[in-house]
């Protein structure tokens, strides 16, 4: 290698070093770590509460608001003789499977006892105690 070749190579290396922006480290990702599938979600600001006895929970459950379908169904099923599946469906405009699903949630959500019986003619009757 001659002196002229060495000087042009040195100049080219110096120019490349000045103008080139080479990342010294691997670039960091902008978004954070992804959550694993099925991982529980953290509740922010959740307050820890003391456990309450079941009887206290039932006593503190609010009654259904006036004029709602829930209040209407509870009133119908609370009367003497209860209410049939067809009566509840006609009054609320719900389909029969919706009435059955709702009646399955009443004991837990409203704290009431629901009995479901079938009459001799085959109609389903719901009573709330």
Secondary structure, 3 states (H helix, E strand, C coil): CCHHHHHHHHHHHHHHHHHCCCCCCCCCCCCCCCCCCCCCCCCCCCCCCCCCCHHHHHHCCCCCCCCCHHHHHHHHHHCCCCEEHHHHHHHHCCCHHHHHHHHHHHHHHHCCCEEEEECCCCCEEEEEC
